[in-house]
Amino acid sequence: MLELRPCCECCAVDLPPASRLAMICSFECTFCHDCAQKMHDECPNCGGELVRRPVRPADKLPKNPASIVRIVKPAGC
């Protein structure tokens, strides 16, 4: 199950579970749409493709909550 990380690793903007602006790679590295575009939709961590993260239905969040662990690169991307 996807972690649904709460923010962009580059700019720390919030990306709630319902956000359609969250982008992830196959390792679940998470970025906002703006940062992903600046990186040409390529993950700076693994080189993988960044794609839109699926939205988890709100009624499923109580039993399957999103992560609250914020991962942010201190120097940005």
Phi and psi in degrees as a GROMACS rama.xvg file:
@    title "Ramachandran Plot"
@    xaxis  label "Phi"
@    yaxis  label "Psi"
@TYPE xy
-64.788  143.364  LEU-2
-71.2914  -30.8158  GLU-3
55.1086  65.5565  LEU-4
-61.2996  146.387  ARG-5
-83.2926  -5.34363  PRO-6
-156.479  166.948  CYS-7
-74.3283  134.29  CYS-8
-68.7124  -20.9894  GLU-9
-91.1197  -53.6703  CYS-10
-110.131  -3.33822  CYS-11
67.671  11.95  ALA-12
-61.9929  141.732  VAL-13
-66.1156  137.903  ASP-14
-130.335  82.7675  LEU-15
-63.2478  164.121  PRO-16
-54.0618  -29.6929  PRO-17
-88.1393  0.771822  ALA-18
-66.6161  132.36  SER-19
-97.064  7.78357  ARG-20
-103.184  2.26056  LEU-21
-83.0291  133.974  ALA-22
-121.375  140.273  MET-23
-135.142  159.361  ILE-24
-104.736  -176.308  CYS-25
-69.5273  -13.6683  SER-26
-98.2842  6.10623  PHE-27
71.8065  15.4921  GLU-28
-57.3683  138.304  CYS-29
-124.4  131.938  THR-30
-140.472  156.059  PHE-31
-77.939  163.621  CYS-32
-58.4411  -42.4968  HIS-33
-62.5917  -46.6474  ASP-34
-66.1594  -39.6199  CYS-35
-60.2438  -41.1682  ALA-36
-64.0599  -40.8671  GLN-37
-62.1294  -28.35  LYS-38
-95.615  12.1086  MET-39
56.8351  38.8905  HIS-40
55.693  34.0673  ASP-41
-122.027  127.667  GLU-42
-65.7742  126.622  CYS-43
-72.9102  -14.9494  PRO-44
-84.0892  -44.9083  ASN-45
-122.903  -10.6361  CYS-46
84.6611  2.07713  GLY-47
-76.7441  167.785  GLY-48
-74.0938  137.453  GLU-49
-97.3758  127.33  LEU-50
-128.919  163.637  VAL-51
-63.9413  133.213  ARG-52
-75.184  135.225  ARG-53
-65.7115  152.503  PRO-54
-92.9203  129.035  VAL-55
-83.6624  131.005  ARG-56
-56.5636  137.333  PRO-57
-55.5548  -34.6759  ALA-58
-72.1979  -11.7543  ASP-59
-94.8972  -15.2159  LYS-60
-63.7274  -36.6855  LEU-61
-58.0073  -40.7439  PRO-62
-88.1594  -20.0588  LYS-63
-134.359  70.16  ASN-64
-70.1987  156.26  PRO-65
-72.2025  158.579  ALA-66
-66.3335  150.635  SER-67
-111.927  1.36989  ILE-68
-80.3676  118.142  VAL-69
-91.5997  122.274  ARG-70
-112.081  114.313  ILE-71
-134.842  131.789  VAL-72
-72.9402  121.733  LYS-73
-56.5085  -33.9829  PRO-74
-96.0665  3.90902  ALA-75
74.815  -165.203  GLY-76
